[in-house]
């Protein structure tokens, strides 16, 4: 296989001319460019990726921060695996590679700069974060540093960092309205851990839809699970023992919904005759259980595509000039925004005015009823800060209701 010097000798031109011709520079004539391209094909020339990266300042490689420790149950959730496929497919379509970064190895947590240093050492273009603890100091240093980062379902914010999530609020509200349309008035919910962004948004969507339709959200009708089967079973078992049992349950995750279905079956409560169930996610098991589960479908492929699209926008956005160290300033702003996103979720989703942001939100994937106030927005920087930092709005991907056999008209 010939190198660039051999190719230059073959064509009787300089190494610089070969480089310019193969990189599309306009000062090279079309005749010379065609001669060099034909010779490159004939000699089997392949450009050095490391050399191209050095010249372009890009490696076309994106890091994936994902805690793959198998002993952590959450890492085995089927929806996370579907998200990984979506991200990988979108990166491949954009001509980029993915590098999996170790998260479950304590050696990589030796300092707060650990992951930032790894990203810089590998000359990564950016980083996608999923299934990690975004509050860990190593993560906060990374996305607060100005290095391009996009997270999936994790409320991060920084000079060049934001997140992508499904329209959890609208999906939950749609599930409640659907149950209402079937005649149900006593609707319970099994939510995920409320310190999780998706769970918090889905709970607010449930509560607001109940209020909008004139129904009361009873405290005993709100159970908190952890997105997995066992917690869904335990929560449903408690609901089954209530003196005034609900006639329908919105479950904020399909795995919990499967557990809930088993609990009601064990309590001899028929589905959908005695109780209707709507899940969230549309994992493969949703169509395999009997009766098949009505659910709010997320689109992992669209989420992956949105995450990559946003990340590439961040990569192409220059870091603004700063008058103090970027990490120290950005971390403070990022954490304030993250805390506001989770702790103030209810206010933001109930129609709080959105601040001007650098990146406009857009929708991808399947269509559904939009709800502008459902999209969480980062806190607006103070006027004196706007020249020193950029905050990017999160991207929200629509959901859709998939009707199956776990719901029926209330008689």
C-alpha positions as CSV (number, residue, x, y, z in Angstrom):
1,X,0.0,0.0,0.0
2,X,1.5,3.3,-1.1
3,X,2.0,6.3,1.2
4,X,1.4,9.9,0.4
5,X,5.1,10.4,-0.6
6,X,4.9,7.6,-3.1
7,X,1.7,9.0,-4.4
8,X,3.3,12.4,-4.9
9,X,6.3,10.9,-6.7
10,X,4.0,8.9,-9.0
11,X,2.1,12.1,-9.9
12,X,5.1,14.3,-10.1
13,X,3.7,16.8,-7.6
14,X,4.4,17.9,-4.0
15,X,3.1,16.1,-1.0
16,X,1.2,19.4,-0.2
17,X,-0.5,19.3,-3.6
18,X,-1.6,15.7,-3.0
19,X,-3.0,16.6,0.4
20,X,-4.9,19.6,-1.0
21,X,-6.3,17.6,-3.9
22,X,-7.6,14.8,-1.8
23,X,-9.1,17.2,0.7
24,X,-11.0,19.2,-2.0
25,X,-9.1,22.5,-1.8
26,X,-10.2,24.7,-4.7
27,X,-6.7,25.9,-5.7
28,X,-5.9,22.5,-7.2
29,X,-7.0,22.2,-10.8
30,X,-9.6,19.6,-11.8
31,X,-7.1,17.9,-14.1
32,X,-4.5,17.5,-11.3
33,X,-7.1,16.4,-8.8
34,X,-8.4,13.7,-11.2
35,X,-4.9,12.5,-11.9
36,X,-4.1,12.2,-8.2
37,X,-7.4,10.5,-7.4
38,X,-6.8,7.9,-10.2
39,X,-3.3,7.3,-9.0
40,X,-4.5,6.9,-5.4
41,X,-7.0,4.2,-6.5
42,X,-4.4,2.4,-8.6
43,X,-1.8,2.4,-5.9
44,X,-4.2,1.5,-3.1
45,X,-3.5,4.7,-1.2
46,X,-5.4,5.2,2.1
47,X,-5.0,8.5,4.0
48,X,-3.7,8.3,7.5
49,X,-6.6,8.9,9.9
50,X,-4.2,10.2,12.6
51,X,-2.7,12.7,10.1
52,X,-6.1,13.8,8.9
53,X,-7.2,14.3,12.5
54,X,-4.2,16.4,13.2
55,X,-4.8,18.6,10.2
56,X,-8.6,18.9,10.6
57,X,-8.6,19.0,14.4
58,X,-11.2,16.3,14.3
59,X,-11.1,12.5,14.7
60,X,-14.7,11.7,13.7
61,X,-14.9,9.7,16.9
62,X,-17.4,10.2,19.6
63,X,-17.1,8.8,23.1
64,X,-19.9,6.9,24.8
65,X,-20.0,7.2,28.6
66,X,-22.2,4.3,29.7
67,X,-21.8,2.3,33.0
68,X,-21.7,-1.2,31.7
69,X,-21.2,-2.8,35.1
70,X,-23.5,-5.9,34.7
71,X,-24.1,-6.1,38.5
72,X,-26.0,-2.8,38.3
73,X,-29.5,-3.8,37.3
74,X,-30.4,-0.5,35.7
75,X,-27.7,-1.0,33.0
76,X,-29.6,-4.1,31.8
77,X,-32.9,-2.2,31.1
78,X,-34.0,-3.1,27.6
79,X,-34.8,0.5,26.7
80,X,-31.2,1.6,27.4
81,X,-30.0,-1.1,25.0
82,X,-32.4,0.2,22.4
83,X,-31.0,3.7,22.9
84,X,-27.5,2.4,22.4
85,X,-28.5,1.0,19.0
86,X,-30.1,4.3,18.1
87,X,-27.0,6.3,18.9
88,X,-24.7,3.8,17.1
89,X,-26.9,3.9,14.0
90,X,-27.0,7.7,13.9
91,X,-23.2,7.9,14.3
92,X,-22.6,5.4,11.6
93,X,-24.9,7.4,9.2
94,X,-22.9,10.5,9.9
95,X,-19.6,8.7,9.1
96,X,-18.4,8.7,12.7
97,X,-17.1,6.1,15.0
98,X,-18.0,5.3,18.6
99,X,-15.5,4.7,21.4
100,X,-16.9,3.1,24.6
101,X,-15.3,4.7,27.7
102,X,-15.0,2.7,30.9
103,X,-17.2,4.1,33.7
104,X,-17.4,1.1,36.1
105,X,-13.6,1.1,36.6
106,X,-12.6,3.0,39.7
107,X,-9.2,3.7,38.2
108,X,-10.9,6.1,35.9
109,X,-12.4,8.1,38.8
110,X,-9.1,8.9,40.5
111,X,-9.6,12.7,39.9
112,X,-12.5,15.0,39.0
113,X,-10.8,15.5,35.6
114,X,-10.6,11.8,34.8
115,X,-13.2,11.7,32.0
116,X,-12.3,15.1,30.6
117,X,-8.6,14.1,30.4
118,X,-9.6,10.8,28.7
119,X,-11.7,12.7,26.1
120,X,-8.9,15.1,25.4
121,X,-6.2,12.3,25.2
122,X,-8.3,10.4,22.6
123,X,-9.0,13.6,20.7
124,X,-12.7,12.9,20.8
125,X,-15.1,15.2,18.9
126,X,-17.6,14.9,21.7
127,X,-19.2,12.6,24.2
128,X,-22.7,11.0,24.6
129,X,-23.7,10.2,28.2
130,X,-26.3,7.6,29.1
131,X,-27.1,5.5,32.2
132,X,-24.5,7.3,34.3
133,X,-24.6,9.3,37.5
134,X,-24.6,12.8,36.1
135,X,-24.0,14.3,39.6
136,X,-20.6,12.5,40.0
137,X,-17.8,15.1,40.1
138,X,-16.1,13.5,37.1
139,X,-19.2,13.9,35.0
140,X,-19.9,17.4,36.2
141,X,-16.3,18.4,35.4
142,X,-16.7,17.0,31.9
143,X,-19.9,18.6,30.8
144,X,-19.1,21.8,32.7
145,X,-15.8,22.3,31.0
146,X,-17.0,23.4,27.6
147,X,-16.3,20.0,26.0
148,X,-19.2,19.0,23.7
149,X,-21.5,16.6,25.6
150,X,-25.1,15.4,25.1
151,X,-26.9,13.2,27.6
152,X,-29.9,11.0,27.1
153,X,-32.5,11.4,29.9
154,X,-30.0,13.1,32.2
155,X,-30.5,16.8,32.9
156,X,-27.0,18.1,32.2
157,X,-26.3,21.7,31.1
158,X,-23.0,23.4,30.3
159,X,-21.3,25.8,27.9
160,X,-21.5,23.1,25.2
161,X,-23.7,20.5,26.9
162,X,-27.4,19.7,26.9
163,X,-29.6,16.6,26.9
164,X,-32.2,14.8,24.8
165,X,-35.3,13.1,26.2
166,X,-38.7,11.9,25.2
167,X,-41.8,14.1,25.7
168,X,-42.5,12.3,28.9
169,X,-45.0,14.9,30.2
170,X,-47.2,14.8,27.1
171,X,-47.0,11.0,26.9
172,X,-48.2,10.6,30.5
173,X,-51.0,13.1,30.1
174,X,-52.1,11.3,26.9
175,X,-52.3,8.0,28.8
176,X,-54.6,9.5,31.4
177,X,-56.8,11.1,28.8
178,X,-57.1,7.8,27.0
179,X,-58.2,6.0,30.2
180,X,-60.6,8.8,30.9
181,X,-62.1,8.4,27.4
182,X,-62.8,4.8,28.3
183,X,-64.9,5.8,31.3
184,X,-62.2,5.5,34.0
185,X,-62.3,8.0,36.8
186,X,-60.3,6.3,39.5
187,X,-56.9,6.2,37.9
188,X,-53.7,5.4,39.9
189,X,-50.1,5.6,38.8
190,X,-46.9,3.7,39.5
191,X,-44.1,6.1,38.9
192,X,-40.4,5.6,38.7
193,X,-37.8,7.1,41.1
194,X,-38.8,10.8,41.3
195,X,-35.2,12.0,41.3
196,X,-35.1,10.7,37.7
197,X,-35.9,13.3,35.0
198,X,-38.3,11.0,33.0
199,X,-40.1,9.8,36.1
200,X,-40.6,13.3,37.4
201,X,-41.9,14.5,34.1
202,X,-44.3,11.6,33.8
203,X,-45.6,12.1,37.3
204,X,-46.4,15.8,36.6
205,X,-48.1,14.8,33.3
206,X,-50.3,12.4,35.2
207,X,-51.2,14.9,37.9
208,X,-51.9,17.8,35.5
209,X,-54.1,15.6,33.3
210,X,-56.0,14.3,36.3
211,X,-56.6,17.9,37.4
212,X,-57.5,19.1,33.9
213,X,-60.2,16.4,33.6
214,X,-61.6,17.1,37.0
215,X,-60.4,14.0,38.8
216,X,-58.7,13.8,42.1
217,X,-55.2,12.4,42.4
218,X,-55.4,10.5,45.7
219,X,-52.2,10.1,47.7
220,X,-52.9,6.3,48.1
221,X,-53.2,6.1,44.3
222,X,-49.6,7.2,43.7
223,X,-47.0,4.4,44.1
224,X,-43.3,4.8,43.6
225,X,-41.3,2.1,41.9
226,X,-37.8,1.9,40.3
227,X,-38.6,1.1,36.6
228,X,-38.1,-2.7,37.2
229,X,-40.5,-5.7,37.4
230,X,-40.3,-6.4,41.1
231,X,-41.2,-2.9,42.1
232,X,-44.1,-2.9,39.7
233,X,-45.4,-6.1,41.4
234,X,-45.0,-4.7,44.9
235,X,-46.7,-1.4,44.0
236,X,-49.6,-3.1,42.3
237,X,-50.0,-5.6,45.2
238,X,-50.6,-2.6,47.5
239,X,-53.1,-1.0,45.1
240,X,-55.0,-4.3,45.0
241,X,-55.5,-4.2,48.7
242,X,-57.1,-0.7,48.9
243,X,-60.7,-0.6,50.1
244,X,-61.5,1.6,47.1
245,X,-59.4,0.0,44.4
246,X,-58.6,2.0,41.2
247,X,-60.2,0.9,38.0
248,X,-57.1,1.9,35.9
249,X,-53.4,2.4,36.4
250,X,-50.9,4.4,34.4
251,X,-47.5,2.7,34.9
252,X,-44.5,4.9,34.1
253,X,-42.4,2.0,32.6
254,X,-43.3,-1.2,30.8
255,X,-41.1,-3.4,33.0
256,X,-43.0,-2.2,36.0
257,X,-46.3,-2.6,34.1
258,X,-45.4,-6.3,33.5
259,X,-44.8,-6.7,37.2
260,X,-48.1,-5.0,38.0
261,X,-49.9,-7.4,35.6
262,X,-48.5,-10.4,37.5
263,X,-49.6,-8.9,40.8
264,X,-53.1,-8.3,39.7
265,X,-53.3,-11.7,38.2
266,X,-52.1,-13.2,41.5
267,X,-54.8,-11.2,43.3
268,X,-57.4,-12.6,40.9
269,X,-58.1,-9.1,39.4
270,X,-58.7,-9.5,35.7
271,X,-57.1,-7.3,33.1
272,X,-58.8,-5.4,31.5
273,X,-62.2,-6.5,33.0
274,X,-61.5,-5.3,36.5
275,X,-58.6,-3.0,35.9
276,X,-57.0,-1.3,32.9
277,X,-53.2,-0.8,32.6
278,X,-51.2,1.6,30.4
279,X,-47.4,1.4,30.4
280,X,-44.6,3.6,29.0
281,X,-41.6,2.7,26.7
282,X,-43.0,0.0,24.3
283,X,-40.3,-2.5,25.0
284,X,-40.5,-5.9,23.2
285,X,-42.2,-7.5,26.2
286,X,-45.2,-5.1,25.9
287,X,-46.5,-6.9,22.9
288,X,-45.7,-10.4,24.2
289,X,-47.5,-10.4,27.6
290,X,-51.2,-11.4,27.7
291,X,-53.2,-9.4,27.4
292,X,-50.8,-7.3,25.3
293,X,-49.9,-4.0,27.0
294,X,-51.3,-0.7,25.9
295,X,-48.3,1.7,26.3
296,X,-46.8,5.1,25.4
297,X,-44.1,4.3,22.9
298,X,-40.8,6.0,22.9
299,X,-38.7,6.0,19.8
300,X,-35.1,5.0,20.7
301,X,-33.9,5.4,17.1
302,X,-35.2,9.0,16.9
303,X,-33.7,9.7,20.3
304,X,-30.3,8.4,19.2
305,X,-30.6,10.5,16.0
306,X,-31.5,13.6,17.9
307,X,-28.7,13.1,20.4
308,X,-26.1,12.8,17.6
309,X,-27.6,15.7,15.7
310,X,-27.4,17.9,18.8
311,X,-23.9,16.7,19.6
312,X,-22.7,17.6,16.1
313,X,-24.2,21.1,16.5
314,X,-22.3,21.5,19.8
315,X,-19.1,20.3,18.2
316,X,-19.5,23.0,15.5
317,X,-20.2,25.7,18.0
318,X,-17.1,27.5,19.2
319,X,-16.7,27.9,22.9
320,X,-17.3,31.5,23.9
321,X,-14.4,33.5,25.3
322,X,-14.3,33.5,29.1
323,X,-12.9,35.9,31.7
324,X,-12.4,33.2,34.3
325,X,-11.5,29.5,34.1
326,X,-14.2,27.7,32.1
327,X,-14.5,24.7,34.3
328,X,-15.1,26.6,37.5
329,X,-17.6,29.0,36.0
330,X,-19.5,26.5,33.9
331,X,-19.8,23.9,36.6
332,X,-21.6,26.4,38.9
333,X,-24.0,27.4,36.1
334,X,-24.5,23.8,35.0
335,X,-25.3,22.6,38.5
336,X,-27.7,25.5,39.1
337,X,-29.5,24.6,35.9
338,X,-29.6,20.9,36.6
339,X,-31.0,21.4,40.1
340,X,-33.7,23.7,38.7
341,X,-34.6,21.2,36.0
342,X,-35.3,18.4,38.5
343,X,-36.5,20.3,41.6
344,X,-38.5,22.8,39.5
345,X,-39.9,20.3,37.0
346,X,-43.5,21.0,38.0
347,X,-43.3,24.7,37.5
348,X,-41.4,24.4,34.2
349,X,-43.9,21.9,32.8
350,X,-46.9,23.9,33.9
351,X,-46.2,26.7,31.5
352,X,-43.3,28.7,32.9
353,X,-41.9,31.2,30.4
354,X,-38.9,29.8,28.6
355,X,-35.7,31.8,28.5
356,X,-33.9,32.6,25.3
357,X,-31.5,29.8,24.4
358,X,-28.8,29.2,21.9
359,X,-30.2,26.1,20.3
360,X,-33.8,25.9,19.2
361,X,-35.7,22.7,20.2
362,X,-37.0,20.5,17.4
363,X,-38.9,17.3,17.2
364,X,-37.9,13.9,15.7
365,X,-39.6,10.6,15.3
366,X,-43.2,9.7,15.5
367,X,-45.7,12.5,15.9
368,X,-48.1,13.1,18.8
369,X,-49.9,16.0,20.4
370,X,-47.4,18.7,21.3
371,X,-47.3,20.5,24.6
372,X,-44.9,23.4,24.6
373,X,-44.8,23.8,28.3
374,X,-43.8,20.2,28.8
375,X,-40.3,20.9,27.5
376,X,-37.9,21.6,30.3
377,X,-35.8,24.7,29.7
378,X,-32.4,25.6,31.2
379,X,-32.3,28.5,33.5
380,X,-31.5,31.8,31.7
381,X,-28.0,33.1,32.3
382,X,-27.9,36.6,33.9
383,X,-27.3,39.4,31.4
384,X,-23.7,39.8,32.5
385,X,-23.0,36.1,31.9
386,X,-24.5,35.8,28.4
387,X,-21.2,36.9,26.7
388,X,-19.3,34.3,28.6
389,X,-21.3,31.1,28.2
390,X,-23.8,29.4,26.0
391,X,-26.7,27.4,27.3
392,X,-28.4,25.0,24.9
393,X,-32.1,24.0,25.1
394,X,-32.8,20.3,25.6
395,X,-34.2,18.4,22.6
396,X,-37.6,16.7,23.1
397,X,-38.7,13.7,21.0
398,X,-42.4,12.9,20.6
399,X,-44.1,9.8,22.0
400,X,-47.2,8.0,20.7
401,X,-49.9,5.9,22.3
402,X,-50.0,2.3,21.2
403,X,-53.4,0.7,21.9
404,X,-53.5,-3.0,22.7
405,X,-55.6,-5.3,24.9
406,X,-54.8,-4.2,28.5
407,X,-57.5,-1.5,28.4
408,X,-61.2,-1.7,27.9
409,X,-64.3,0.5,28.3
410,X,-65.4,0.9,31.9
411,X,-68.8,-0.6,32.5
